[in-house]
Amino acid sequence: MARLSIRIAFEGAEPFGPGKVRLLELIEKEGSIRAAASAMSMSYRHAWLLLQALEDTFGAPVIATSTGGSHGGGARLTELGGKLVQRYRSIEMHAARAAAAELDELSHAAARSVSEQRPGKKRDNPR
């Protein structure tokens, strides 16, 4: 089955897409940048750079952090961070609904192509 992936491009800024949204969602779930990065098999530094890019794009913090202490600190989404996730998921849902018939047709075409291949027969490389 085909699925739609949305990447939003902004002039003069980095795109906003599924990876950054997933990072924000995992920070909210895990309460930690490090745990969210680990869940995505990503370095803490890379996660931090993605968060900084989001803050540069939107002009305000997307997460709030607290330092250690007896409860160990952590991170949570700011109001902006939460709204970014909600808006992105809304755009994604509306786009998927609008493209559902075309995605279904593509899925069927891909399935036919796979079923037409015979085991052991090499396909011509279209490149």
C-alpha positions in Angstrom: 0.0 0.0 0.0 1.3 3.4 -0.9 1.4 6.1 1.7 1.9 9.9 1.4 4.9 11.6 3.0 4.6 15.4 3.3 7.6 17.7 3.5 6.9 21.4 3.8 9.5 23.8 2.2 10.0 27.3 3.4 11.9 29.9 1.5 15.3 30.5 3.2 14.8 27.8 5.8 15.1 24.1 6.3 12.1 21.9 5.3 9.7 20.6 7.9 8.7 17.0 7.5 8.1 13.6 9.0 11.4 13.2 10.8 11.3 16.5 12.7 7.6 15.9 13.6 8.4 12.4 14.8 11.3 13.8 16.9 8.9 16.3 18.5 6.3 13.6 19.2 9.0 11.4 20.8 10.3 14.2 23.0 6.7 14.7 24.2 6.3 11.0 24.9 9.7 10.3 26.4 10.2 13.6 28.2 13.8 13.7 27.0 15.8 14.7 23.9 18.3 11.9 24.5 15.5 9.2 24.8 13.7 10.6 21.7 17.0 10.6 19.7 17.8 7.1 20.8 14.3 5.9 19.8 15.0 7.2 16.3 18.6 5.7 16.2 19.9 9.3 16.0 22.7 11.0 17.9 21.8 13.5 20.6 23.8 16.1 18.6 21.8 15.5 15.4 18.5 15.8 17.3 19.6 19.0 18.9 20.6 20.5 15.5 17.1 19.5 14.1 15.5 21.3 17.1 17.7 24.3 16.5 16.7 24.4 12.8 13.0 24.3 13.9 13.5 27.2 16.3 15.4 29.2 13.6 12.5 28.5 11.1 9.7 29.4 13.4 11.4 32.1 15.5 10.7 30.6 18.9 11.5 27.6 21.1 9.7 24.4 20.2 10.9 22.6 23.4 11.5 23.6 27.0 14.2 21.9 29.0 14.9 21.5 32.6 18.2 20.6 34.2 18.9 17.6 36.4 18.3 17.7 40.1 16.6 15.0 42.1 14.1 14.2 39.3 16.6 14.2 36.5 15.5 17.0 34.3 14.0 16.5 30.9 12.3 18.2 27.9 8.7 18.9 26.9 7.1 20.7 23.9 6.3 24.3 24.1 2.9 25.5 22.9 4.5 26.2 19.5 6.0 22.7 19.4 2.7 21.2 20.1 0.9 23.3 17.5 3.5 22.4 14.9 2.9 18.7 15.4 -0.9 19.2 15.3 -0.8 21.3 12.2 1.6 19.0 10.4 -0.6 15.9 11.2 -3.7 17.8 10.1 -2.1 18.7 6.7 -0.9 15.1 6.4 -4.4 13.7 7.0 -6.1 16.1 4.6 -3.6 15.4 1.9 -3.9 11.7 2.3 -7.7 11.9 2.1 -7.5 14.1 -1.0 -5.0 11.7 -2.7 -6.6 8.4 -1.5 -7.9 7.3 -4.9 -4.6 8.0 -6.7 -2.6 6.3 -3.9 -4.8 3.2 -4.2 -4.3 3.1 -8.0 -0.5 3.4 -7.5 -0.6 0.6 -5.0 -2.5 -1.7 -7.3 -0.1 -0.9 -10.2 2.9 -1.7 -8.0 1.2 -4.9 -6.8 0.5 -6.0 -10.4 4.1 -5.3 -11.4 5.4 -7.4 -8.6 3.0 -10.3 -9.3 4.0 -10.2 -13.0 7.7 -10.8 -12.2 8.6 -14.5 -12.4 10.9 -15.9 -9.7 14.5 -16.1 -10.9 13.9 -13.8 -13.9 16.0 -10.6 -13.9 14.3 -7.4 -14.7 15.8 -4.9 -17.1 17.4 -2.0 -15.3 15.6 1.1 -16.5 18.6 3.3 -15.7 
